[in-house]
Amino acid sequence: MSSSSPQLPEMEPSSSGPSSYKVGTMAEKFDCHYCRDPLQGKKYVQKDGHHCCLKCFDKFCANTCAECRKPIGADSKEVHYKNRYWHDTCFRCAKCLRSLASETFVAKDNKIYCNKCATREDSPKCKGCFKAIVAGDQNVEYKGTIWHKDCFTCSNCKQVIGTGSFFPKGEDFYCVTCHETKFAKHCVKCNKGLVKAPVWWPMKDNPGTTTASTAKNAP
């Protein structure tokens, strides 16, 4: 079994901001286009042929950050992707919160992930520890369910079964020794089991055999 899955395309974040408007200190007698306050000697923004104060820029012109929901001010660095905008410090992996403003990323289900977390999100989850099975992990599979090799343990003695023989009982799995101790019939005189240790048939006919593999990266 290979745990590979389709690989999502990596993308580069796009930076914008002051490239679409000009920020400076007004030397002439201009008033803010919106509030009409004088701008001379003050910091201002020129956008679409209009001059405005920083407060009005935030209110009427600035994009709203998709993460913090606050305006992206004229002095802020801005990242945009598919008509959504972020402060550069808010453009982070949804899983590990690592900044992705200058790194490639993967977009999935309207969320942004770093490459490492995106791989983990798409990886199958271990039935035992519920963590992702990622490249390099030894794993076993039984009837479509996957475990890390060391997580596939006997329900009674908790010893690792791994790729050894076992007996399934509902949601539980027992090593041969524990199954015979717990379920096999015993002679009332000698207390020895009345059934032999199981003879394992070919895999397709045998419900108590796992298949083993090493997880690989998606191609």
N, C-alpha and C positions, 0 to 999 in steps of 0.2 A: 504493500500500500504506500502510495506517495501522498503526502499531505499538501501538495502544491495546489494553488488556486490562482485564478486569473489575476494578473498583476495590474493594478490601476496605474494610469499614466502619471508621471511626475510632472509638476508644473513649477514655473518660476513666478514669484510674486512680482507684481508691477507696482512701481513707486510713482507717485504723482505728487501734487501739492503746489508749491510755488511756481511750477512750470506753467500753470494755467492762470496765474494772477501775479501781481507784483506787490511786494511788501516794502515799505520804506518810511521815511520821516518826511512829512509834508513841509515844504519850504515856502509854498505860496498860500494865498488866501482862498482856500477851498473849504466848503462845508460838506459834511457827510451827506451822501445821497439819500439816506434813509431818515436819520434823526435831525439833520440840519445843524448839528453841533459843529463849531469851527475845528478844522483839522490842522491849521498852521502850527508847526512845532510839535505835532503829535505823530505817533505811529499810525499808519493808515494802510489800506489795501486798495489796489486798483484792479477791478475785475469787470470785464465786459464794458469797458469805457466809462465806468463809474468809480468814484472814490468814496470809500466808507471807513468808518472807525472800526476798530477791532471788535467791539461789542456788537455792532450791527452785522459785521461779517459773520460772527458766530451765529447770530440769530436768523439771518436771512440767506446767507450764501454757503456756509460751511456744510460739508457732508457729515452725516451722523455715523459714528463708529458702530459697526455691527456687533461688537463685543460689549463695550461699556455703555453704549447708547448716548454718549456725550458728543457735542460738536467737535470736529477735528479743526482746531484753530489754525490761523494763518501761519503761525510759527512752527506748527507740528509737521512731522514727517508722516506722509499718508501712503497706505498700501491699498490697492484696489484689485478685485478679482470678480469678474462676472457681475458687474453693476453693484457690488458691495464694497464698502470702504471700512478701513480700520486705521487707528493710530498704529504706527509701526511697533509700539510696545505692546499693543493689544493683539497683534497678529501672531497667535501662539497655537501650538498643538493642543487639540481638545483633550488629549489624554495625559501627557506629561507636562504640559504648559511651557514647553521650550519655545523660545522666540524663533519665528520662521521668516522674519522680515527680509533676510538676506540669504535664505536657503530654499532648496526645492521642497515641495510639499505634495501631499495627495489629498484631494477633495473627495469626500464620501458622505452621502446622506446629509448634505448641507453643513458638514463639519470639515475642519482642516486638521490634518494629521502630519506629523513628521514621518519620514520613510520607515523608521523603525517601528513606530506605533501602528502605522497602517498595515505593516506586515503582520503584527500581532493581532490586530482586529480581524484580519481575514483568515487567520490560522484556526484550525479546529481546536476545540477546548477539551482538556482531559476530564474524563468522568470522575476521576478521583480527587484531584486538587482544584479543578475548574479553571486552571490557568492555561494559557495558550501553549500549543505544541509547536515549537518553532524549529527552524533549520538546525540540524545537528542533534535534536532530541531523539533518543531511542524510544519507540512507542510500540504498543501492541493493540490489535483490533479484534473484537469479537462481535459478530452479528451487527456490524455497522457502528459500534460504540468504540471509542478510542481512549486509551490511557497512556500516560507516561509509563514506561516499562516498570519503574520502581513504584508506581502508584497502583498497579494491579496486584492487590494483596488478598489473602485469605480473610473472609469475614469473621472467622473465629480466632485464629492465632495471630493474625495481622502480618504474617510473614509474606514476603514478596513471592508471588506466583510467577510473574513475568511470562515466559514462554513455556512454563511447565504445565503438566496435566492438572486438571481441576474438574470439579462438578458444579454446574450452575443450579441454584435453587431459588427461583423467583428473581429477586434483585440481588441476591447474595451469591458469592462464589467461594467454594471451599477447596483447599488443597486435598490431595488424596487421603492423607493421614487424618485430617480433621473430619472429612466426610465419613470415613469408615468409623471413626470414634463416635460421631454424633448421630449417624443415621443407619449404619449397617447392623444387621441382626447378629446376635452373639449366642453362642452355645451356653446354656445355663450351667453346665458342668465345668467346662474349661475356659469359658469367657472369651474364646477366640471367635473371630468373625466367621460368618457362614458364607460370605461371598468373597470371591477372589478380587485382588486389585484389578482395576479396569484394564481391559485390553483396548488400546487406542486404535481406532479404525482410521482409514484414510480421511483427510481433513473434511471433505465434503459430506461425509456421513457421520462425523464426530462433533457433537455439540460442545465439547470441552477442550478445544484447541484454539489458541490465538495465532494470528499472523503477526509477524514482527517486521519492522522497517525503521529506517532513519529518516526523519523529516527533512525535506529539501526546500530550498528557496523556489518560489514560482519562477518559471522560465521567462 
